[in-house]
Amino acid sequence: MPDEIEEKVLTVLASVKRIPRESIRLDSALQELGVDSLDTIVLVSELEDQMKIVISDEAVRSIRSVRDIVEGVRKLAPRLPLNSAAAVE
């Protein structure tokens, strides 16, 4: 069963790509889902806004799969103080 972060990433990705959430697996490659560079920017922006985090450009360039996104957000989430943003070094 997906945790809160995984669920949020899957939901946002499904919304950005306008595909059924059920068609996205953790091990899905972004390329396999038809995610291009513009989609990635929109996805990252949505996640940053909704989760109050900042994902570095370097981190964005290394994203290849849904799992990469979930793990990246998960690294930031524990460091989130209430009502403020965390940033990737």
BAPA-217029 format. One line per field, with one value per residue: residue in one letter; x, y, z of N, C-alpha, C in turn; chain. Coordinates in nm, 2 decimals. Each point is the difference from the previous one (the first is absolute). Example, Ala and Ser with C-alpha at 12.3 -4.5 7.8 and 13.67 -1.06 7.14 Angstrom:
<pts>
type <- [A; S] $
n.east <- [1.32; -0.04] $
n.north <- [-0.57; 0.11] $
n.up <- [0.78; -0.07] $
ca.east <- [-0.09; 0.09] $
ca.north <- [0.12; 0.11] $
ca.up <- [0.00; 0.00] $
c.east <- [0.09; -0.08] $
c.north <- [0.12; 0.11] $
c.up <- [0.00; 0.08] $
mol <- [A; A] $
</pts>
This chain:
<pts>
type <- [M; P; D; E; I; E; E; K; V; L; T; V; L; A; S; V; K; R; I; P; R; E; S; I; R; L; D; S; A; L; Q; E; L; G; V; D; S; L; D; T; I; V; L; V; S; E; L; E; D; Q; M; K; I; V; I; S; D; E; A; V; R; S; I; R; S; V; R; D; I; V; E; G; V; R; K; L; A; P; R; L; P; L; N; S; A; A; A; V; E] $
n.east <- [0.08; -0.03; 0.12; -0.01; 0.13; 0.00; -0.10; 0.06; 0.12; -0.06; -0.06; 0.11; 0.07; -0.10; -0.01; 0.14; 0.01; -0.10; 0.06; -0.06; -0.03; -0.10; 0.02; 0.02; 0.12; 0.05; 0.00; -0.11; 0.06; 0.05; 0.11; -0.02; -0.01; 0.09; 0.08; -0.02; 0.09; -0.10; -0.04; 0.13; 0.01; -0.11; 0.04; 0.12; -0.05; -0.09; 0.10; 0.08; -0.10; -0.04; 0.12; 0.00; 0.05; 0.14; -0.02; 0.12; 0.06; 0.10; -0.08; -0.06; 0.12; 0.00; -0.12; -0.01; -0.04; -0.12; 0.06; 0.07; -0.12; -0.06; 0.11; 0.01; -0.13; 0.01; 0.11; -0.09; -0.10; 0.09; 0.05; -0.13; 0.04; -0.08; -0.08; 0.09; 0.09; 0.02; 0.13; 0.02; 0.11] $
n.north <- [-0.12; 0.10; 0.06; 0.10; -0.01; -0.13; 0.00; 0.10; -0.06; -0.11; 0.07; 0.07; -0.10; -0.07; 0.11; 0.01; -0.13; 0.03; -0.08; -0.12; 0.04; -0.09; 0.08; 0.06; -0.05; -0.03; -0.11; 0.07; -0.01; 0.12; -0.05; -0.11; 0.10; 0.03; 0.00; 0.12; 0.08; 0.05; -0.13; -0.02; 0.11; -0.04; -0.12; 0.04; 0.09; -0.09; -0.09; 0.09; 0.04; -0.12; -0.03; 0.13; -0.05; -0.01; -0.03; -0.03; 0.09; -0.02; 0.00; 0.10; 0.03; -0.04; 0.06; -0.13; -0.02; -0.06; -0.11; 0.05; 0.03; -0.11; -0.07; 0.08; -0.01; -0.13; 0.02; 0.08; -0.09; -0.08; 0.08; -0.02; 0.12; 0.01; 0.01; -0.08; 0.05; -0.12; 0.00; -0.04; -0.05] $
n.up <- [0.00; -0.09; 0.03; 0.09; 0.01; 0.00; 0.08; 0.07; -0.01; 0.03; 0.10; 0.04; -0.01; 0.05; 0.08; 0.02; 0.00; 0.09; 0.09; -0.01; 0.12; -0.03; -0.11; 0.11; -0.02; 0.12; -0.06; -0.03; -0.11; 0.02; -0.07; 0.07; 0.09; -0.09; 0.11; -0.05; -0.05; -0.08; -0.02; 0.00; -0.07; -0.07; -0.01; -0.02; -0.08; -0.05; 0.00; -0.06; -0.08; -0.03; -0.01; -0.05; -0.11; -0.01; -0.13; 0.02; -0.08; 0.08; 0.10; -0.06; -0.03; 0.13; -0.01; 0.02; 0.13; 0.02; 0.01; -0.10; -0.06; 0.03; -0.04; -0.10; -0.02; 0.02; -0.07; -0.07; -0.01; 0.05; -0.09; -0.03; 0.03; 0.09; -0.10; -0.04; -0.08; -0.05; 0.00; -0.12; 0.06] $
ca.east <- [-0.08; 0.08; -0.01; -0.05; 0.08; -0.01; -0.14; 0.00; 0.07; -0.08; -0.12; 0.04; 0.05; -0.12; -0.06; 0.08; -0.01; -0.14; -0.02; -0.05; 0.10; 0.03; 0.09; 0.13; 0.07; 0.12; 0.12; -0.02; 0.09; -0.08; -0.01; -0.10; -0.13; -0.01; 0.03; 0.11; 0.07; -0.10; -0.08; 0.08; 0.00; -0.13; -0.01; 0.09; -0.06; -0.12; 0.04; 0.06; -0.11; -0.08; 0.08; 0.08; 0.14; 0.07; 0.08; 0.11; 0.01; 0.09; -0.09; -0.09; 0.07; 0.03; -0.13; -0.03; -0.11; -0.09; 0.07; 0.09; -0.08; -0.05; 0.12; 0.04; -0.10; 0.01; 0.12; -0.03; -0.12; 0.03; 0.07; -0.10; -0.06; -0.14; -0.02; 0.12; 0.05; 0.13; 0.07; 0.10; 0.13] $
ca.north <- [0.12; 0.12; 0.09; 0.13; 0.06; -0.07; 0.03; 0.13; 0.00; -0.07; 0.08; 0.12; -0.05; -0.03; 0.12; 0.07; -0.07; -0.03; -0.15; -0.06; -0.02; -0.14; -0.05; 0.05; -0.09; 0.05; -0.03; 0.06; 0.10; 0.12; 0.00; -0.10; 0.06; 0.11; 0.12; 0.08; 0.10; 0.09; -0.07; -0.01; 0.13; 0.02; -0.10; 0.04; 0.12; -0.04; -0.07; 0.10; 0.09; -0.08; -0.06; 0.10; -0.03; 0.05; -0.11; 0.06; -0.03; -0.12; -0.11; -0.01; -0.06; -0.14; -0.08; -0.09; -0.09; 0.04; -0.03; 0.11; 0.12; -0.04; 0.00; 0.14; 0.07; -0.06; 0.05; 0.14; 0.01; -0.01; 0.12; 0.11; 0.06; 0.05; 0.13; 0.06; -0.08; -0.06; 0.01; -0.10; 0.06] $
ca.up <- [0.00; -0.01; 0.12; -0.03; -0.11; -0.12; -0.05; -0.05; -0.12; -0.10; -0.03; -0.07; -0.13; -0.08; -0.04; -0.10; -0.12; -0.04; -0.02; 0.13; 0.11; 0.01; -0.10; 0.04; 0.10; 0.05; -0.09; -0.14; -0.05; -0.04; -0.15; -0.03; 0.02; -0.09; 0.07; -0.07; 0.09; 0.05; 0.10; 0.12; 0.07; 0.06; 0.11; 0.11; 0.05; 0.07; 0.12; 0.09; 0.05; 0.09; 0.11; 0.06; -0.01; -0.11; -0.06; -0.08; -0.15; -0.01; 0.04; -0.11; -0.12; 0.02; 0.01; -0.12; 0.02; 0.10; 0.13; 0.02; 0.06; 0.13; 0.10; 0.01; 0.09; 0.13; 0.06; 0.05; 0.09; 0.14; 0.05; -0.01; 0.12; -0.02; -0.07; -0.07; -0.12; 0.01; -0.13; -0.03; 0.00] $
c.east <- [0.09; -0.01; -0.04; 0.08; -0.01; -0.14; 0.00; 0.07; -0.08; -0.12; 0.04; 0.05; -0.12; -0.07; 0.07; -0.01; -0.14; -0.01; -0.05; 0.11; 0.04; 0.10; 0.15; 0.05; 0.12; 0.12; -0.02; 0.11; -0.08; -0.02; -0.11; -0.14; -0.02; 0.03; 0.12; 0.06; -0.10; -0.09; 0.08; 0.00; -0.13; -0.02; 0.08; -0.06; -0.12; 0.04; 0.06; -0.11; -0.08; 0.07; 0.09; 0.15; 0.06; 0.09; 0.11; -0.01; 0.08; -0.08; -0.10; 0.06; 0.03; -0.12; -0.02; -0.13; -0.09; 0.07; 0.11; -0.06; -0.04; 0.12; 0.05; -0.08; 0.01; 0.12; -0.02; -0.10; 0.04; 0.06; -0.09; -0.04; -0.14; 0.00; 0.13; 0.04; 0.14; 0.07; 0.10; 0.13; 0.05] $
c.north <- [0.12; 0.09; 0.14; 0.07; -0.07; 0.03; 0.14; 0.01; -0.07; 0.08; 0.12; -0.05; -0.04; 0.12; 0.07; -0.07; -0.04; -0.15; -0.06; -0.03; -0.15; -0.05; 0.04; -0.10; 0.07; -0.02; 0.05; 0.10; 0.12; 0.00; -0.10; 0.06; 0.12; 0.14; 0.06; 0.10; 0.10; -0.06; -0.01; 0.13; 0.03; -0.09; 0.05; 0.13; -0.03; -0.06; 0.11; 0.08; -0.08; -0.05; 0.10; -0.04; 0.07; -0.11; 0.07; -0.04; -0.13; -0.12; -0.03; -0.07; -0.15; -0.09; -0.08; -0.08; 0.07; -0.02; 0.11; 0.12; -0.03; 0.01; 0.14; 0.08; -0.05; 0.05; 0.14; 0.00; -0.01; 0.13; 0.12; 0.05; 0.05; 0.14; 0.06; -0.10; -0.06; 0.00; -0.12; 0.07; 0.00] $
c.up <- [0.00; 0.13; -0.06; -0.11; -0.13; -0.07; -0.06; -0.14; -0.12; -0.05; -0.09; -0.14; -0.09; -0.04; -0.11; -0.14; -0.05; -0.04; 0.13; 0.10; 0.01; -0.10; 0.03; 0.11; 0.05; -0.09; -0.14; -0.03; -0.05; -0.15; -0.04; 0.02; -0.09; 0.07; -0.07; 0.10; 0.05; 0.10; 0.13; 0.07; 0.07; 0.12; 0.12; 0.06; 0.09; 0.14; 0.10; 0.07; 0.10; 0.13; 0.07; 0.01; -0.12; -0.05; -0.09; -0.15; -0.02; 0.03; -0.11; -0.12; 0.02; 0.01; -0.13; 0.02; 0.11; 0.14; 0.03; 0.07; 0.14; 0.10; 0.02; 0.09; 0.14; 0.08; 0.06; 0.10; 0.15; 0.05; -0.01; 0.14; -0.03; -0.07; -0.06; -0.11; 0.04; -0.14; -0.01; -0.01; -0.14] $
mol <- [A; A; A; A; A; A; A; A; A; A; A; A; A; A; A; A; A; A; A; A; A; A; A; A; A; A; A; A; A; A; A; A; A; A; A; A; A; A; A; A; A; A; A; A; A; A; A; A; A; A; A; A; A; A; A; A; A; A; A; A; A; A; A; A; A; A; A; A; A; A; A; A; A; A; A; A; A; A; A; A; A; A; A; A; A; A; A; A; A] $
</pts>
